[in-house]
Amino acid sequence: MEDLKHLPDVDGPKLELFGHDMLADDVEFLELVQRDGGHSRVIKIKIGDKCYALKIFTYKGTEPDVEDAYETRPTSTMSREVFEKHFTPFENECRAYGRLKELGREHLAVKAYGYVVMPVTEVLTQKLRLLESKYKYTKKIAKNEGDTTANMGIVKDWVDRVVTGPTLDCEFDQAAHDEICQVRHFPRMLRDLHRLHESGIVVRDLGIWQYMNGVLIDFSMAWTVPHPFGPGGGWKPRWEFQSWAAWDLYSFQVKVIEDWRDRMALRTGTDLLQYKGLPKTCSLRAYESLERARDLRPRPDRQHPFLPILNWEGYELDMV
């Protein structure tokens, strides 16, 4: 283990190795929390008397169109291997958490303790298959026979959901309850998002489901400067990172604040009893819509042409 270094092995922030063997006898795999993530699974583990979240990355590929993007600039400035390490879920998280550690801003998201490398062994396979057997519907975590590629993971703080009542006994109901209760944290969550942008991190995939009890828990699509698509990277115009930051704020407005409003609007008087003490409205604004901006008094800095808000969902949006 001594020869394992901070990752990723490219310029910029890095994450250190977590100093505990995940296959040791004192590591308990308690619960499969995220059962069907597109590129990862999250397991609640216990080491000694402390619980952690172990995120195992099951997809090691890059984002769509990255290979084509590499060919659009002089490739002599960066090898394809180095380029692609800026676009994979595991490396994305390592860079973002590494930056927060560098700046002493680990409070802006769930704390990450380090990455782990888990070789495919009989011990690991047994642990994972035992965990899988507890759930009727879940994708496999254990690798197929013959696949000897090591599992990469990141160990993070375990964040409990908001205390739930006895009627909220399924994961779906607990998640919905937690997301409703997060309104208490919205102002701080928005301030923290601005601080992430100041730190050179754009999240790029933001919604109320990316938070647990007000804590941001996922950086798998995040880009962190220095980055090929960032300012001075050479592959994209300088405004691209600003545009992705605008997408984060737009997403916070639509997928956090307005999503919360929509959910509260569906609650009946009886339902609202379990949310006693919670605000019933939220006037916080993370981003002005283009329609709202047009209704305001015209200003020189709000005149056309607007730059686009880049996003991976195919929406045609303008920065305002």
C-alpha positions in Angstrom: 0.0 0.0 0.0 3.0 2.3 0.5 3.4 2.9 -3.2 -0.2 4.2 -3.7 -0.2 7.9 -4.2 -2.7 10.8 -4.1 -5.1 10.6 -7.1 -5.8 11.5 -9.8 -2.3 11.5 -11.3 -2.7 14.8 -13.2 -2.1 18.4 -12.4 -4.4 19.9 -9.9 -6.0 18.9 -6.5 -5.8 15.2 -5.4 -7.3 13.0 -2.8 -5.2 10.9 -0.4 -5.5 7.2 0.3 -7.8 6.1 3.1 -5.7 4.4 5.7 -7.8 1.3 6.4 -8.2 -2.0 4.5 -11.8 -2.4 3.4 -11.4 -6.2 3.5 -10.3 -6.2 7.1 -12.4 -8.2 9.6 -13.4 -5.1 11.5 -15.1 -3.5 8.5 -18.8 -4.3 8.4 -20.9 -3.8 5.3 -24.2 -2.8 6.9 -26.6 -1.5 4.2 -26.8 -0.9 0.5 -28.0 2.7 0.4 -27.8 3.6 -3.3 -29.0 0.5 -5.2 -29.2 1.6 -8.8 -26.9 4.6 -9.4 -25.7 4.9 -12.9 -22.0 4.8 -12.1 -21.7 3.9 -8.4 -23.2 2.2 -5.4 -23.2 3.6 -1.9 -22.8 1.2 1.1 -23.1 2.1 4.8 -20.1 0.6 6.5 -18.9 0.5 10.1 -15.3 0.5 11.2 -15.0 0.2 15.0 -17.7 2.3 16.4 -17.9 4.8 13.5 -20.1 4.6 10.4 -19.0 5.8 7.0 -20.4 5.9 3.5 -18.4 3.8 1.0 -19.0 4.9 -2.6 -17.9 2.2 -5.0 -17.5 3.3 -8.6 -18.9 0.8 -11.0 -18.5 2.9 -14.2 -15.0 3.9 -15.2 -15.8 5.5 -18.6 -15.9 9.2 -19.4 -18.8 11.5 -20.2 -20.3 11.3 -23.7 -18.6 13.1 -26.5 -15.3 13.6 -24.5 -13.3 11.6 -27.1 -14.6 13.8 -29.9 -13.8 16.9 -27.9 -10.2 15.8 -27.4 -9.7 15.9 -31.2 -10.8 19.5 -31.5 -7.6 21.0 -30.1 -3.9 20.4 -30.6 -3.5 17.0 -28.8 0.2 17.6 -28.2 -0.7 19.8 -25.2 -2.1 16.9 -23.3 -2.2 13.2 -23.7 -5.6 11.5 -24.2 -5.1 9.5 -20.9 -4.5 12.7 -18.9 -7.4 14.5 -20.7 -9.9 11.7 -19.9 -8.9 11.7 -16.2 -10.8 15.0 -16.0 -14.1 13.4 -17.0 -14.6 10.2 -15.0 -16.8 10.0 -11.9 -14.1 8.7 -9.6 -11.5 11.3 -10.7 -14.1 14.1 -10.6 -14.8 13.4 -7.0 -11.1 13.0 -6.1 -10.4 16.5 -7.6 -13.3 18.2 -6.0 -12.7 16.8 -2.5 -9.0 17.4 -2.9 -9.6 21.1 -3.6 -11.9 21.5 -0.6 -9.2 19.9 1.6 -6.5 22.2 0.1 -8.6 25.3 0.9 -9.8 24.2 4.3 -13.4 24.2 3.0 -14.4 20.6 3.6 -17.5 21.9 5.4 -19.0 22.9 2.0 -19.9 19.2 1.3 -19.8 15.9 3.0 -16.3 15.2 4.3 -14.3 12.7 2.3 -11.5 10.8 4.1 -9.8 9.3 1.1 -10.0 6.8 -1.7 -9.7 3.0 -1.5 -8.5 0.4 -3.9 -10.3 -3.0 -3.4 -8.8 -5.9 -5.3 -11.2 -8.5 -6.4 -10.8 -11.3 -3.9 -13.0 -14.0 -2.5 -13.5 -12.0 0.7 -14.7 -8.9 -1.1 -17.0 -11.0 -3.4 -18.6 -12.7 -0.4 -19.2 -9.4 1.4 -20.8 -7.8 -1.6 -23.0 -10.8 -2.5 -24.2 -11.2 1.0 -25.2 -7.5 0.9 -26.9 -8.0 -2.5 -28.9 -10.9 -1.1 -30.7 -8.7 1.4 -32.5 -6.8 -1.4 -35.0 -8.2 -3.9 -34.4 -5.6 -6.5 -30.9 -4.3 -7.0 -28.1 -4.3 -9.6 -25.1 -6.4 -8.9 -22.1 -4.8 -7.2 -19.9 -7.9 -7.1 -18.0 -8.3 -10.4 -18.7 -11.1 -12.8 -16.4 -14.1 -12.7 -13.2 -13.4 -14.6 -13.3 -9.6 -14.1 -10.2 -8.9 -12.0 -10.3 -5.1 -12.3 -9.9 -3.5 -8.8 -12.8 -1.6 -7.3 -12.2 2.1 -6.7 -14.1 3.8 -4.0 -14.2 6.9 -1.8 -14.9 6.8 2.0 -17.0 9.7 3.2 -18.8 10.7 6.4 -22.1 9.0 7.0 -24.9 11.5 7.1 -28.2 10.4 8.7 -31.5 11.5 7.2 -33.8 13.7 9.2 -35.3 11.7 12.1 -38.3 9.9 10.6 -41.6 8.7 12.1 -42.7 5.0 12.3 -44.9 5.5 9.2 -41.9 6.3 7.0 -40.5 2.8 6.9 -39.4 2.6 3.3 -36.4 4.3 1.7 -38.6 6.3 -0.8 -40.7 7.8 1.9 -37.7 8.6 4.1 -36.0 10.3 1.2 -39.1 12.4 0.3 -39.4 13.4 4.0 -35.7 14.4 4.2 -36.0 16.5 1.0 -39.0 18.4 2.3 -37.3 19.1 5.7 -34.2 20.5 4.0 -35.9 23.8 3.5 -34.4 24.9 6.8 -30.9 24.6 5.2 -31.7 26.3 1.8 -30.0 29.7 2.6 -26.8 28.0 3.8 -26.9 25.5 1.0 -27.0 28.3 -1.6 -24.2 30.2 0.2 -22.1 27.0 0.1 -22.8 26.6 -3.6 -21.4 30.1 -4.2 -18.3 29.2 -2.2 -17.8 26.0 -4.3 -17.8 28.2 -7.4 -15.3 30.5 -5.7 -13.2 27.4 -5.1 -13.1 26.5 -8.8 -15.7 23.7 -8.6 -18.8 23.5 -10.7 -21.1 20.6 -9.6 -23.0 20.3 -13.0 -25.6 17.8 -11.6 -27.5 19.5 -8.8 -30.9 18.7 -7.4 -32.5 18.3 -4.0 -31.7 14.6 -4.1 -28.0 15.4 -4.1 -28.3 16.6 -0.6 -28.8 14.7 2.6 -30.1 16.7 5.6 -28.7 19.8 3.9 -25.3 18.3 3.1 -24.1 18.0 -0.6 -23.0 14.4 -1.0 -22.1 14.0 -4.7 -19.4 15.4 -7.0 -19.4 12.6 -9.6 -20.0 15.1 -12.5 -18.1 18.0 -11.0 -15.3 19.8 -12.8 -12.5 21.4 -10.8 -9.9 23.9 -12.1 -7.3 23.5 -13.5 -9.4 21.7 -16.2 -9.1 21.4 -20.0 -12.6 23.0 -20.3 -11.8 25.6 -17.6 -10.4 29.1 -18.0 -7.0 28.9 -19.7 -7.5 25.2 -20.4 -7.3 25.8 -24.2 -10.2 23.5 -25.3 -13.2 25.8 -24.6 -13.9 29.6 -24.4 -13.3 31.2 -21.0 -17.0 31.7 -20.4 -17.8 28.0 -20.3 -17.0 27.5 -16.6 -19.1 30.6 -15.8 -21.9 29.0 -17.8 -21.7 25.8 -15.9 -21.8 27.8 -12.6 -25.0 29.4 -13.9 -26.4 26.0 -14.6 -25.7 25.0 -11.0 -27.6 28.1 -9.8 -30.5 27.5 -12.3 -30.6 23.9 -11.1 -30.7 25.1 -7.4 -33.6 27.4 -8.3 -35.6 24.8 -10.3 -34.6 21.4 -8.8 -34.2 22.5 -5.2 -36.4 25.5 -4.4 -39.2 25.1 -7.0 -39.1 21.3 -6.5 -39.7 21.9 -2.8 -42.6 24.3 -3.5 -44.2 21.8 -5.8 -44.0 19.1 -3.2 -45.4 21.3 -0.5 -48.3 22.3 -2.7 -49.4 18.6 -2.9 -49.4 18.2 0.9 -52.8 18.2 2.6 -53.6 19.6 6.0 -53.1 16.1 7.5 -49.8 15.6 5.8 -48.6 19.0 7.0 -48.9 17.9 10.6 -45.6 15.9 10.4 -43.8 19.1 9.2 -44.8 21.1 12.2 -42.3 24.0 12.7 -41.1 23.9 9.1 -41.5 27.0 6.9 -44.5 26.6 4.6 -43.1 29.0 1.9 -39.7 29.8 0.5 -38.9 33.2 -1.0 -35.2 32.4 -1.6 -34.0 33.0 -5.2 -30.9 31.3 -6.6 -31.2 32.4 -10.2 -33.5 34.8 -12.2 -35.3 33.2 -15.1 -35.0 34.9 -18.5 -38.7 35.7 -18.4 -38.4 37.4 -15.0 -35.3 39.3 -16.2 -37.2 40.7 -19.2 -39.9 42.0 -16.9 -37.4 44.0 -14.9 -36.3 47.5 -15.9 -33.9 47.1 -18.8 -30.2 47.3 -17.9 -27.2 47.5 -20.3 -25.7 44.3 -18.9 -29.0 42.4 -19.5 -29.3 43.1 -23.2 -28.9 40.6 -26.0 -27.0 38.6 -27.1 -27.2 36.3 -24.1 -24.7 33.6 -23.7 -26.1 30.1 -23.3 -26.4 28.1 -20.1 -24.5 24.9 -20.9 -26.2 21.8 -19.6 -26.2 18.1 -20.3 -30.0 17.8 -20.3 -30.5 19.5 -23.7 -32.4 22.6 -22.4 -32.0 25.8 -24.4 -31.4 28.4 -21.8 -29.7 31.8 -21.7 -27.5 33.3 -19.0 -29.1 36.4 -17.4 
